[in-house]
């Protein structure tokens, strides 16, 4: 089981944590939401939860709670720029369907 960051996403997280002045890495998860059932959670990790599973990717620590790992296994978090918009994109091989607005998915 693994969750990774693209090099672009890792650079963005590293730069943001440096500007922020604190943080251990990034924490990924899922929550029940939206019309398709699940939505991604993304936050900066300031404390280490002993239950979280840790992955290292391009020098960044990625934390995932055990319940979310089932849905996120194999996922790569990327950072993309599309025109004037930029943001994180979850490349999740487990997704079977997603809603039209792109906010939720199911596996």
Beta strands, then each sheet from edge to edge (+ up, - down):
strand 1: 4-5
strand 2: 25-33
strand 3: 37-45
strand 4: 53-57
strand 5: 60-64
strand 6: 76-82
strand 7: 85-91
strand 8: 97-98
strand 9: 105-106
sheet 1: 1+ 6+ 7-
sheet 2: 3+ 2- 5- 4+
sheet 3: 8+ 9-
end
